[in-house]
Amino acid sequence: MKSVTIGIIGGSGGMGRLFEGVFKKSGHHVLIAGRKTVLTYEDLARKSDVVILSAPADASIEICKSVGPLMTEDQLLMDFCSLKEDIVTAMLSYTEKAEVVGTHPMFGPFTESLEGQNIVLCPGRGDKWQAWLKSEFQKLGAEILVMPAITHDKNMAVVQGLTHLLTICTGRTLQKINMTPDDAVLYATPIFRMNIDLIGRLFAQDLELFSMLVGKNRYVPDVIDTFIKAMEEGKRLLVNGCPEEGIRFLEDIKGFLGDFCEEGLKQSNRYLNHVVRKKDNGHPTK
Ligand SMILES: NC(=O)c1ccc[n+]([C@@H]2O[C@H](COP(=O)([O-])OP(=O)(O)OC[C@H]3O[C@@H](n4cnc5c(N)ncnc54)[C@H](OP(=O)(O)O)[C@@H]3O)[C@@H](O)[C@H]2O)c1
């Protein structure tokens, strides 16, 4: 299959613009429709081989109701939403004929290249377009993982839900003890510097997105309960316990992680060596 027409709904947003560039570079024709464009969602659906829903999840489900019924068996309906169960169910219910693939690029709009980036595909209906999508992304060096929507959402409860909640609550802790970022950076080790940058990074972005990633994933509450129990255990054994108990606690976790520990050490050394804050003159600060 050569050049196709790809219609991106919500294409004015970060992900839409990123993939508009990606698909155009690959030689495809790209159409964009939004709430204020002359091209309507419905016209875009009629003119495109592939329709991508790239709006926030609730809006994408609503838009699906109007474009889904217009689509034929020759077309693909897909999305970029960060949670997959509800959108894949909606795409399957509102289009009876078109092929459907839930798609989650596991990176944000600041990404410079797809090389080495993970993209999850959640099969919905048909396999012709899924194979096309896989090959388009693989050509650009992306790693493709295919999994059911429910498996994706359960994994994202840890990968996004827990990770972002930890960043948010570390920010809250700094606020409560009144350690400003400027104070924190003065005493930073490379690891803490990276953490403080990640806190800033999260709060510099779309807070609705992070609120959704933590708050709308139905599997997050169980992960958080497990995490709180692990925190309590850590506090009991490492903070309040005797040193031997603390070491046993750490060795137990190390046993679970196995050979990955050495690999993680090597990999993290690579990027921690780059975590040096630059002054405007380009010289690193202390
Ligand atoms: N940002 C990320 O890091 C990231 C990563 C992976 C996946 N995603 C997912 O990709 C999708 C797009 O993300 P994004 O960051 O590009 O989002 P975004 O910038 O917030 O929104 C994309 C576009 O959707 C349209 N839109 C926004 N609110 C709408 C509403 N209430 N009703 C109808 N249209 C609306 C807007 O286009 P118009 O104003 O032109 O209508 C907007 O430019 C989301 O589902 C997100 O979860 C995001």
The ligand as a MOL file (V3000), in Angstrom:
LIG
                    3D

  0  0  0     0  0            999 V3000
M  V30 BEGIN CTAB
M  V30 COUNTS 48 52 0 0 0
M  V30 BEGIN ATOM
M  V30 1 N 0.2240 14.7680 25.3050 0
M  V30 2 C 0.7360 13.5790 25.5390 0
M  V30 3 O 1.8050 13.4460 26.1560 0
M  V30 4 C 0.0110 12.3500 25.0460 0
M  V30 5 C 0.7340 11.1480 24.8760 0
M  V30 6 C 0.0740 10.0270 24.3680 0
M  V30 7 C -1.2760 10.0850 24.0880 0
M  V30 8 N -1.9650 11.2640 24.2890 0 CHG=1
M  V30 9 C -3.3890 11.2850 23.9660 0
M  V30 10 O -3.5190 11.8530 22.6590 0
M  V30 11 C -4.7400 12.5970 22.5840 0
M  V30 12 C -4.3950 14.0140 22.1320 0
M  V30 13 O -3.4750 14.5600 23.0630 0
M  V30 14 P -2.9410 16.0690 22.9560 0
M  V30 15 O -1.9080 16.2170 24.0190 0
M  V30 16 O -2.6120 16.3940 21.5560 0 CHG=-1
M  V30 17 O -4.2890 16.8090 23.4270 0
M  V30 18 P -4.7760 18.3070 23.3450 0
M  V30 19 O -3.6890 19.1540 22.7790 0
M  V30 20 O -5.3750 18.6710 24.6570 0
M  V30 21 O -6.0360 18.1910 22.3930 0
M  V30 22 C -5.9350 17.8620 21.0500 0
M  V30 23 C -6.9990 18.5760 20.2930 0
M  V30 24 O -8.2780 18.0620 20.6190 0
M  V30 25 C -9.2410 19.0640 20.3960 0
M  V30 26 N -10.0500 19.1870 21.6170 0
M  V30 27 C -9.6520 19.5330 22.8490 0
M  V30 28 N -10.6810 19.5170 23.7230 0
M  V30 29 C -11.7680 19.1500 23.0100 0
M  V30 30 C -13.1130 18.9480 23.3350 0
M  V30 31 N -13.5680 19.1110 24.5820 0
M  V30 32 N -13.9550 18.5820 22.3500 0
M  V30 33 C -13.5040 18.4090 21.0900 0
M  V30 34 N -12.2210 18.5790 20.7270 0
M  V30 35 C -11.3560 18.9330 21.6740 0
M  V30 36 C -8.5110 20.3760 20.1300 0
M  V30 37 O -8.5330 20.6210 18.7330 0
M  V30 38 P -9.4720 21.7880 18.1300 0
M  V30 39 O -9.3750 22.9490 19.0680 0
M  V30 40 O -8.8550 22.0330 16.7920 0
M  V30 41 O -10.8540 21.2210 18.0970 0
M  V30 42 C -7.0970 20.0650 20.5800 0
M  V30 43 O -6.1100 20.7790 19.8810 0
M  V30 44 C -5.3900 12.5510 23.9770 0
M  V30 45 O -6.3990 11.5750 23.9830 0
M  V30 46 C -4.2300 12.1440 24.8900 0
M  V30 47 O -4.6720 11.3870 26.0150 0
M  V30 48 C -1.3440 12.4000 24.7300 0
M  V30 END ATOM
M  V30 BEGIN BOND
M  V30 1 1 1 2
M  V30 2 2 2 3
M  V30 3 1 2 4
M  V30 4 1 4 5
M  V30 5 2 4 48
M  V30 6 2 5 6
M  V30 7 1 6 7
M  V30 8 2 7 8
M  V30 9 1 8 9
M  V30 10 1 8 48
M  V30 11 1 9 10
M  V30 12 1 9 46
M  V30 13 1 10 11
M  V30 14 1 11 12
M  V30 15 1 11 44
M  V30 16 1 12 13
M  V30 17 1 13 14
M  V30 18 2 14 15
M  V30 19 1 14 16
M  V30 20 1 14 17
M  V30 21 1 17 18
M  V30 22 2 18 19
M  V30 23 1 18 20
M  V30 24 1 18 21
M  V30 25 1 21 22
M  V30 26 1 22 23
M  V30 27 1 23 24
M  V30 28 1 23 42
M  V30 29 1 24 25
M  V30 30 1 25 26
M  V30 31 1 25 36
M  V30 32 1 26 27
M  V30 33 1 26 35
M  V30 34 2 27 28
M  V30 35 1 28 29
M  V30 36 1 29 30
M  V30 37 2 29 35
M  V30 38 1 30 31
M  V30 39 2 30 32
M  V30 40 1 32 33
M  V30 41 2 33 34
M  V30 42 1 34 35
M  V30 43 1 36 37
M  V30 44 1 36 42
M  V30 45 1 37 38
M  V30 46 2 38 39
M  V30 47 1 38 40
M  V30 48 1 38 41
M  V30 49 1 42 43
M  V30 50 1 44 45
M  V30 51 1 44 46
M  V30 52 1 46 47
M  V30 END BOND
M  V30 END CTAB
M  END
